[in-house]
Amino acid sequence: MPPGYHAEFDFELRVCQWAERAWPPGSDRQRPILVARQLGTKHRRWDTIVFECDPDGLRQRARFGEDALDSDLLDVIPHAPAEWTYYRDALPEPGYPWRYVREAIHRAADRDILDTRKRDGRIEIRQKYRYPDWIDRIVAIENKPDLDASAARALAPQLQRDVAMGIADEVWVGTAATGERIEPALLEDFPVEAGILVVDLASGDAEVAWHPRSLNPDRPGTRILERPDGGDHDASAARFEYADSDWKHQKRVEIAERAYERGWRAYVETMRPDCRHFDLGWTQTGPVPTCQAKDRSQTSAECRGACSAFEPEPPVWRASDWPLSGGPGKAIQRVLDRQRRRHRPGLE
Ligand code: SF4
């Protein structure tokens, strides 16, 4: 590992930068993409996610604004009718009290993404815009920069779960190039459906070591609850349950909506760029946060107000124009915000 390199967080940002620049590996980009990190379901969170988007759908999605539609809004907006209709006649049975649906309707009206009116004491709704089908494919990448034998053993069951569930269209492992061939034995336990991506930390480029197979998110998935370890004395049966395709579709849209709002640069919101030690190191492919006090890149978990080395920016940095208007912390936030906007397709 190069000097200053620290942990999976740094690697994760580099994979995001590479994906934004070079996805899909080895071929021209046919569709706009959106890159996000640390998103998923209640049970599973992926390190890096690439969304291949339908260009028209993405443009139409932009009409709903920069903020995500949360799960309650997604129970309303995509079902809103073209003509005025009593809301209970228009929307599917929610599976939870209707009063929460009414709250979502009012929130949607406040955001100006749904028409509402009251007729004879009943709330009627009408779509303002049609909610588009804007996600073509979802690619989930699990980052494991240091893929030694024990990391591979620990990762294999997780990949098997991802493949069995099939929420994403493709599942990958991203690992750092070592200059040596990946030992085939390391990959023995990986499902053949999972791709392997090898990232050169010096150049920021990545190569495919193993191509993934496409999964089928339209089919029901299998949630593996328990798996026997397969030892000589383990005769227990695997336990699993099915996840229907509607549930999978709903989760895909929820994840994509959160990605649309956050992108992958939102890490700065949970870090402390207002700390005097916070800095951005520039790699071949873009900025990576670094800590001058620790003399290395820091993780978002350690870069918080509770950090023992945290020191607020001197007020004079913010009050004056030195070195940049608002102080370095604000300037760093502006750089990242600008990049975030520039890379949110459909708003360009
Ligand atoms: S000293 Fe702590 S809070 Fe400040 S930049 Fe470093 S890790 Fe973040």
Boltz pocket constraint, residues with backbone or C-beta under 6 A from the ligand:
constraints:
  - pocket:
      binder: B
      contacts: [[A, 272], [A, 275], [A, 276], [A, 277], [A, 278], [A, 279], [A, 290], [A, 291], [A, 292], [A, 293], [A, 294], [A, 298], [A, 299], [A, 302], [A, 303], [A, 304], [A, 305], [A, 307], [A, 308], [A, 309], [A, 310], [A, 311]]
      max_distance: 6.0
